[in-house]
C-alpha cells in the first residue's frame, strides 16, 4: 500500500466517552490507545476544577466558549489567576499547579499526552483525592454525584 496505508488499521466509527464531573462533564473523543488524548470539557458557571498538578502529563488548554480564569503556578511557586482568551492555548507542564474556574458556562478543549501517572489534587470542592491510573479506569473516574 502507498505511504504505509493499511485499511485494517483504520476505523470509520466515531468515538466518544462522556465522564460526569462535579463541575460539569467532559467528552473524551480519543480512544485510550491513541498516542494523545483529546477532550472537550463543559464547566458550569461558578464551578471550578480541582487545584491540581500532574506528575507526567503535559496538556494544552484552549477556551472555545464562555468566560473563564486559569490559575497557574509560576517559576516562583506562586499561583496567578489569568483571564483565558478565546482560541488561545495555555500549556501546562508536569508539576505545574493549575485550575480552571468558570465565570460563565464555558467549554474548553484539552489536548494532552496520554493520561498516565497521577493527577494530584491539592484542593477539591467535593473532597476528591488524587486520581491514579486505577481510579481513572472506574466509572466517572471514581466520582459519584451520590457522594
LUMLO-654921 format. One record per residue: x, y, z of N, C-alpha, C, CB in turn; residue in one letter. Coordinates in steps of 0.05 Angstrom, whole numbers, padded with zeros to 5 digits, always signed. Glycine has a CB too. Layout:
<zanus>
XYZXYZXYZXYZA/...
</zanus>
This chain:
<zanus>
+00017-00024+00000+00000+00000+00000+00017+00025+00000-00019+00000+00024X/+00008+00045-00013+00023+00070-00015+00024+00084+00011+00011+00089-00036X/+00047+00094+00019+00051+00110+00043+00045+00094+00069+00032+00134+00043X/+00046+00068+00068+00042+00052+00091+00013+00049+00099+00057+00064+00114X/-00005+00057+00082-00034+00055+00088-00043+00026+00089-00050+00070+00067X/-00054+00018+00111-00065-00008+00115-00094-00005+00125-00048-00026+00134X/-00114-00011+00108-00142-00006+00116-00151-00022+00140-00160-00012+00093X/-00136-00043+00147-00144-00059+00171-00138-00044+00197-00129-00085+00171X/-00121-00023+00195-00113-00008+00219-00130+00017+00223-00084-00001+00218X/-00149+00022+00206-00165+00046+00207-00194+00040+00215-00165+00061+00180X/-00205+00059+00230-00233+00056+00239-00249+00078+00226-00235+00057+00270X/-00273+00072+00218-00291+00093+00208-00313+00099+00228-00303+00084+00181X/-00312+00086+00252-00332+00090+00272-00324+00113+00290-00336+00064+00289X/-00342+00132+00296-00335+00154+00314-00333+00143+00343-00357+00176+00313X/-00318+00158+00359-00314+00150+00387-00320+00173+00405-00284+00141+00391X/-00333+00167+00428-00338+00187+00448-00343+00173+00475-00363+00205+00440X/-00331+00185+00496-00337+00176+00523-00343+00200+00540-00313+00159+00536X/-00367+00201+00551-00375+00223+00569-00370+00216+00598-00406+00231+00565X/-00357+00234+00612-00350+00229+00640-00363+00252+00656-00319+00228+00645X/-00381+00245+00674-00394+00265+00691-00374+00274+00712-00420+00254+00704X/-00374+00300+00718-00356+00312+00738-00372+00329+00756-00334+00328+00724X/-00362+00335+00780-00378+00352+00798-00381+00381+00788-00364+00353+00826X/-00365+00389+00769-00366+00416+00758-00379+00417+00731-00338+00428+00757X/-00387+00394+00719-00398+00393+00693-00394+00366+00681-00386+00415+00674X/-00381+00365+00658-00375+00339+00645-00352+00343+00625-00400+00327+00632X/-00340+00320+00617-00321+00321+00596-00328+00300+00575-00292+00316+00607X/-00322+00307+00551-00325+00288+00528-00297+00281+00519-00343+00301+00505X/-00290+00256+00522-00264+00246+00513-00269+00235+00485-00251+00224+00532X/-00256+00246+00465-00261+00238+00437-00238+00222+00425-00267+00262+00420X/-00219+00214+00441-00197+00197+00432-00198+00171+00447-00170+00211+00435X/-00192+00149+00434-00192+00123+00447-00168+00122+00466-00191+00100+00426X/-00170+00104+00486-00148+00100+00505-00122+00093+00492-00156+00080+00526X/-00123+00080+00469-00099+00071+00455-00087+00092+00437-00106+00046+00439X/-00099+00115+00435-00089+00137+00418-00063+00148+00430-00110+00160+00415X/-00045+00159+00412-00019+00169+00422-00022+00196+00437-00001+00172+00399X/-00046+00208+00436-00052+00233+00450-00081+00231+00460-00047+00258+00432X/-00088+00249+00479-00115+00250+00489-00128+00276+00482-00115+00245+00520X/-00152+00275+00473-00168+00299+00466-00194+00299+00481-00173+00301+00436X/-00200+00323+00493-00225+00325+00508-00238+00352+00503-00219+00322+00539X/-00264+00353+00506-00279+00378+00508-00291+00378+00536-00302+00380+00486X/-00286+00398+00552-00296+00400+00579-00316+00422+00581-00272+00404+00599X/-00339+00416+00593-00360+00436+00598-00361+00441+00628-00388+00426+00587X/-00358+00467+00635-00358+00474+00664-00381+00494+00668-00330+00486+00673X/-00398+00489+00688-00420+00507+00694-00410+00532+00708-00441+00492+00711X/-00424+00554+00704-00417+00580+00716-00414+00577+00746-00439+00601+00709X/-00392+00589+00756-00387+00588+00785-00373+00563+00795-00412+00592+00799X/-00370+00543+00778-00357+00518+00786-00327+00519+00778-00371+00493+00772X/-00312+00502+00790-00283+00501+00783-00272+00473+00786-00268+00520+00801X/-00251+00468+00771-00237+00443+00772-00220+00443+00797-00220+00437+00747X/-00208+00420+00804-00190+00418+00827-00166+00436+00822-00181+00389+00831X/-00154+00445+00844-00128+00457+00843-00109+00433+00843-00122+00477+00867X/-00094+00429+00821-00081+00403+00817-00055+00406+00801-00099+00384+00802X/-00040+00384+00800-00018+00382+00782-00015+00353+00773+00009+00392+00795X/-00002+00349+00751+00003+00322+00740+00032+00315+00743-00006+00320+00710X/+00038+00290+00749+00066+00282+00752+00079+00275+00726+00068+00259+00771X/+00063+00268+00705+00075+00262+00679+00061+00275+00655+00075+00232+00675X/+00036+00282+00658+00020+00291+00635+00027+00320+00628-00010+00289+00642X/+00028+00326+00602+00031+00353+00591+00005+00359+00577+00056+00356+00572X/-00006+00382+00581-00031+00389+00568-00031+00418+00558-00055+00385+00586X/-00047+00422+00537-00052+00449+00527-00082+00453+00528-00041+00453+00498X/-00091+00475+00540-00119+00481+00544-00126+00505+00527-00125+00487+00574X/-00150+00504+00515-00159+00525+00497-00189+00531+00501-00154+00518+00467X/-00195+00555+00511-00223+00564+00515-00237+00567+00488-00224+00590+00531X/-00260+00554+00485-00274+00556+00460-00302+00568+00463-00277+00528+00447X/-00311+00572+00488-00338+00583+00492-00339+00594+00521-00360+00563+00487X/-00350+00618+00525-00355+00628+00551-00331+00644+00562-00362+00606+00570X/-00332+00647+00589-00310+00662+00603-00299+00645+00626-00321+00689+00613X/-00273+00646+00629-00260+00630+00650-00234+00643+00659-00255+00602+00639X/-00226+00635+00683-00200+00642+00693-00184+00616+00694-00202+00655+00722X/-00158+00619+00688-00140+00596+00692-00120+00605+00714-00125+00589+00665X/-00117+00588+00734-00098+00592+00755-00073+00575+00748-00109+00584+00783X/-00050+00587+00748-00025+00574+00741-00003+00581+00760-00016+00581+00712X/+00013+00562+00768+00037+00568+00784+00059+00578+00765+00046+00543+00800X/+00076+00595+00776+00098+00606+00760+00124+00597+00771+00096+00637+00760X/+00146+00608+00761+00173+00599+00769+00179+00605+00799+00194+00613+00752X/+00164+00623+00811+00169+00629+00840+00151+00612+00857+00163+00659+00845X/+00137+00592+00845+00120+00574+00860+00096+00587+00873+00136+00559+00881X/+00088+00609+00861+00063+00622+00870+00043+00619+00847+00067+00653+00877X/+00017+00622+00853-00003+00619+00832-00014+00647+00824-00026+00601+00841X/-00021+00649+00799-00033+00673+00789-00058+00665+00774-00013+00689+00770X/-00079+00683+00775-00103+00679+00760-00103+00696+00735-00128+00686+00777X/-00108+00683+00712-00107+00697+00687-00133+00692+00672-00083+00686+00669X/-00146+00714+00663-00170+00710+00646-00162+00696+00621-00184+00737+00640X/-00176+00674+00614-00169+00659+00590-00179+00675+00565-00182+00631+00590X/-00164+00674+00544-00171+00687+00519-00182+00665+00500-00148+00702+00506X/-00203+00671+00486-00215+00652+00468-00194+00643+00447-00239+00664+00454X/-00194+00617+00441-00179+00605+00420-00149+00609+00422-00188+00617+00393X/-00139+00612+00447-00110+00614+00452-00103+00591+00470-00102+00641+00464X/-00079+00579+00466-00071+00556+00481-00055+00563+00506-00054+00538+00464X/-00060+00548+00527-00046+00551+00553-00033+00525+00559-00065+00561+00576X/-00007+00523+00558+00008+00498+00563+00012+00494+00593+00034+00498+00548X/+00007+00470+00602+00011+00462+00630+00031+00438+00630-00016+00454+00645X/+00053+00441+00644+00074+00421+00644+00073+00405+00670+00102+00434+00641X/+00085+00381+00671+00085+00365+00695+00095+00381+00719+00102+00340+00692X/+00081+00379+00742+00088+00393+00766+00077+00421+00768+00118+00395+00768X/+00065+00432+00746+00054+00459+00747+00026+00458+00758+00055+00472+00719X/+00021+00473+00780-00005+00474+00792-00023+00490+00774-00003+00487+00821X/-00048+00480+00771-00067+00494+00754-00096+00488+00762-00063+00486+00725X/-00114+00506+00753-00143+00503+00758-00157+00520+00738-00150+00511+00788X/-00181+00511+00730-00198+00527+00713-00223+00534+00729-00207+00512+00686X/-00231+00560+00729-00255+00569+00742-00273+00582+00721-00249+00590+00765X/-00299+00573+00720-00318+00583+00701-00331+00608+00711-00339+00562+00694X/-00328+00630+00696-00342+00655+00703-00370+00653+00693-00327+00680+00690X/-00374+00643+00669-00400+00636+00657-00399+00607+00649-00406+00655+00632X/-00421+00595+00641-00419+00569+00630-00398+00570+00608-00447+00559+00618X/-00380+00551+00607-00358+00553+00588-00350+00525+00579-00334+00567+00600X/-00335+00525+00557-00323+00500+00547-00295+00505+00538-00340+00489+00523X/-00278+00485+00543-00251+00487+00533-00242+00460+00523-00231+00497+00555X/-00222+00460+00506-00211+00436+00495-00185+00431+00510-00206+00439+00464X/-00180+00405+00515-00155+00397+00526-00142+00377+00507-00158+00383+00554X/-00118+00383+00498-00101+00365+00482-00077+00358+00500-00092+00378+00455X/-00072+00332+00503-00051+00324+00522-00037+00299+00514-00063+00321+00550X/-00015+00294+00528-00003+00267+00526-00023+00247+00538+00025+00267+00541X/-00019+00222+00533-00038+00202+00544-00040+00205+00574-00029+00174+00537X/-00064+00198+00584-00070+00201+00613-00056+00179+00629-00100+00201+00618X/-00032+00184+00635-00016+00165+00652-00008+00180+00677+00010+00155+00636X/+00001+00165+00697+00010+00177+00721-00013+00186+00739+00029+00200+00715X/-00007+00206+00756-00027+00215+00775-00034+00244+00770-00015+00212+00803X/-00059+00250+00777-00068+00278+00779-00070+00283+00809-00096+00283+00764X/-00052+00299+00820-00051+00305+00848-00069+00329+00854-00021+00310+00858X/-00090+00324+00870-00108+00345+00877-00100+00358+00903-00137+00334+00879X/-00094+00384+00902-00086+00399+00926-00110+00410+00940-00067+00421+00918X/-00131+00418+00924-00157+00427+00934-00178+00416+00916-00158+00459+00937X/-00201+00408+00927-00223+00398+00910-00249+00405+00925-00221+00368+00905X/-00267+00418+00911-00292+00427+00923-00310+00405+00934-00307+00444+00904X/-00306+00381+00924-00323+00358+00934-00306+00337+00948-00339+00346+00911X/-00281+00343+00954-00265+00325+00970-00253+00301+00956-00281+00315+00992X/-00251+00302+00929-00238+00280+00915-00208+00280+00920-00244+00282+00884X/-00197+00257+00921-00168+00254+00926-00153+00251+00900-00162+00230+00945X/-00128+00246+00901-00111+00242+00878-00123+00221+00859-00082+00234+00886X/-00123+00228+00833-00133+00209+00813-00109+00193+00802-00147+00224+00790X/-00111+00167+00808-00090+00148+00798-00099+00135+00773-00083+00127+00820X/-00081+00120+00760-00089+00105+00736-00111+00085+00742-00064+00091+00724X/-00111+00073+00766-00132+00053+00773-00159+00068+00776-00125+00039+00799X/-00159+00091+00790-00184+00106+00793-00195+00114+00765-00180+00130+00811X/-00177+00122+00747-00184+00131+00721-00200+00109+00705-00160+00139+00705X/-00196+00084+00712-00210+00062+00698-00238+00058+00709-00194+00036+00702X/-00246+00070+00731-00272+00067+00743-00292+00085+00729-00271+00072+00773X/-00318+00078+00733-00339+00094+00722-00337+00123+00734-00367+00082+00729X/-00338+00142+00716-00335+00170+00723-00310+00176+00740-00359+00180+00738X/-00290+00159+00735-00264+00162+00748-00266+00163+00778-00252+00188+00738X/-00283+00145+00789-00286+00142+00817-00303+00163+00831-00259+00144+00829X/-00315+00182+00816-00332+00202+00828-00361+00195+00823-00326+00230+00816X/-00377+00198+00844-00406+00193+00841-00420+00218+00852-00414+00168+00857X/-00441+00227+00837-00456+00250+00846-00474+00243+00870-00472+00262+00824X/-00473+00218+00878-00488+00209+00902-00472+00213+00928-00496+00180+00900X/-00446+00222+00925-00429+00225+00949-00436+00250+00963-00400+00225+00941X/
</zanus>
